Amino acid sequence: MTQPRQMIEDINRMLKEDGSWLLVDIKAGNNLSENVSKNPMAALMYGISVLSCMASALSDHNGEGLGTLGLPASLAEDYALQSGFTSFRKLDISHSVNAFYEIKK
């Protein structure tokens, strides 16, 4: 996403009043040491993030470029709540690479 805050605001605006949004993103912690200690695939995920995600995020002159593995759950939740969503919850889905979140209006 080049502009994640704007995209989250747009999703919120388009959903019905009782709507939900399923967010699937790379399972990322808040910092390098957390990612490396908890995920044996961290090196691969950082590589993908630099080569694909970061390049995409900066492809627009207004791109936020959050950084490598730059949208951990804590930041996604902050953005969602700031955009008017009322609930953010991690779903109990086991996956080696992705995390799944239900975000409600």
URBELVEN-V410592 format. One record per pair of residues at least 12 apart in sequence whose ideal C-beta (glycine too) atoms are under 10 Angstrom apart, sorted by sequence separation. I is the first residue (numbers start at 1). J is the second residue. If there is no record, write none. Layout:
# URBELVEN-V410592
i=I j=J
i=I j=J
This chain:
# URBELVEN-V410592
i=11 j=23
i=27 j=39
i=53 j=65
i=54 j=66
i=76 j=88
i=77 j=89
i=89 j=101
i=90 j=102
i=8 j=21
i=26 j=39
i=29 j=42
i=53 j=66
i=54 j=67
i=57 j=70
i=77 j=90
i=88 j=101
i=89 j=102
i=27 j=41
i=28 j=42
i=32 j=46
i=53 j=67
i=54 j=68
i=57 j=71
i=74 j=88
i=76 j=90
i=88 j=102
i=89 j=103
i=8 j=23
i=26 j=41
i=27 j=42
i=53 j=68
i=54 j=69
i=73 j=88
i=87 j=102
i=88 j=103
i=89 j=104
i=53 j=69
i=54 j=70
i=73 j=89
i=87 j=103
i=88 j=104
i=28 j=45
i=49 j=66
i=50 j=67
i=51 j=68
i=53 j=70
i=73 j=90
i=86 j=103
i=87 j=104
i=27 j=45
i=28 j=46
i=49 j=67
i=50 j=68
i=53 j=71
i=85 j=103
i=86 j=104
i=87 j=105
i=26 j=45
i=49 j=68
i=50 j=69
i=85 j=104
i=86 j=105
i=26 j=46
i=48 j=68
i=49 j=69
i=83 j=103
i=85 j=105
i=4 j=25
i=28 j=49
i=47 j=68
i=48 j=69
i=49 j=70
i=80 j=101
i=84 j=105
i=26 j=48
i=46 j=68
i=49 j=71
i=81 j=103
i=83 j=105
i=26 j=49
i=45 j=68
i=46 j=69
i=76 j=99
i=80 j=103
i=1 j=25
i=45 j=69
i=77 j=101
i=79 j=103
i=80 j=104
i=76 j=101
i=80 j=105
i=73 j=99
i=77 j=103
i=26 j=53
i=42 j=69
i=72 j=99
i=76 j=103
i=25 j=53
i=71 j=99
i=73 j=101
i=39 j=69
i=35 j=68
i=35 j=69
i=34 j=69
i=32 j=68
i=32 j=69
i=35 j=72
i=31 j=69
i=34 j=72
i=30 j=69
i=28 j=68
i=29 j=69
i=28 j=69
i=31 j=72
i=26 j=68
i=27 j=69
i=28 j=70
i=30 j=72
i=26 j=69
i=28 j=71
i=29 j=72
i=30 j=73
i=25 j=69
i=26 j=70
i=28 j=72
i=29 j=73
i=30 j=74
i=26 j=71
i=27 j=72
i=28 j=73
i=29 j=74
i=30 j=75
i=25 j=71
i=26 j=72
i=27 j=73
i=28 j=74
i=25 j=72
i=28 j=75
i=23 j=71
i=25 j=73
i=28 j=76
i=48 j=97
i=23 j=73
i=25 j=76
i=1 j=53
i=45 j=97
i=4 j=57
i=23 j=76
i=44 j=97
i=2 j=56
i=3 j=57
i=23 j=77
i=1 j=56
i=2 j=57
i=41 j=96
i=1 j=57
i=2 j=58
i=6 j=62
i=40 j=96
i=41 j=97
i=2 j=59
i=3 j=60
i=23 j=80
i=39 j=96
i=2 j=60
i=6 j=64
i=39 j=97
i=1 j=60
i=2 j=61
i=3 j=62
i=4 j=63
i=5 j=64
i=21 j=80
i=2 j=62
i=3 j=63
i=4 j=64
i=2 j=63
i=3 j=64
i=5 j=66
i=1 j=63
i=2 j=64
i=4 j=66
i=1 j=64
i=2 j=65
i=27 j=90
i=21 j=85
i=1 j=66
i=20 j=85
i=23 j=88
i=4 j=70
i=19 j=85
i=4 j=71
i=20 j=87
i=21 j=88
i=23 j=90
i=24 j=91
i=8 j=76
i=12 j=80
i=23 j=91
i=27 j=95
i=1 j=70
i=11 j=80
i=15 j=84
i=22 j=91
i=24 j=93
i=27 j=96
i=1 j=71
i=9 j=79
i=12 j=82
i=13 j=83
i=15 j=85
i=27 j=97
i=4 j=75
i=8 j=79
i=9 j=80
i=12 j=83
i=13 j=84
i=24 j=95
i=26 j=97
i=27 j=98
i=28 j=99
i=4 j=76
i=7 j=79
i=8 j=80
i=11 j=83
i=12 j=84
i=25 j=97
i=26 j=98
i=27 j=99
i=5 j=78
i=6 j=79
i=8 j=81
i=9 j=82
i=10 j=83
i=12 j=85
i=24 j=97
i=25 j=98
i=26 j=99
i=27 j=100
i=5 j=79
i=8 j=82
i=9 j=83
i=11 j=85
i=24 j=98
i=25 j=99
i=4 j=79
i=5 j=80
i=8 j=83
i=9 j=84
i=23 j=98
i=24 j=99
i=25 j=100
i=7 j=83
i=8 j=84
i=9 j=85
i=23 j=99
i=24 j=100
i=25 j=101
i=5 j=82
i=6 j=83
i=8 j=85
i=23 j=100
i=24 j=101
i=5 j=83
i=22 j=100
i=23 j=101
i=22 j=101
i=23 j=102
i=21 j=101
i=22 j=102
i=23 j=103
i=21 j=102
i=22 j=103
i=20 j=102
i=21 j=103
i=20 j=103
i=21 j=104
i=19 j=103
i=20 j=104
i=21 j=105
i=19 j=104
i=20 j=105
i=18 j=104
i=19 j=105
i=18 j=105
i=15 j=103
i=17 j=105
i=15 j=104
i=16 j=105
i=15 j=105
i=12 j=103
i=11 j=103
i=13 j=105
i=12 j=105
i=11 j=105
i=8 j=103
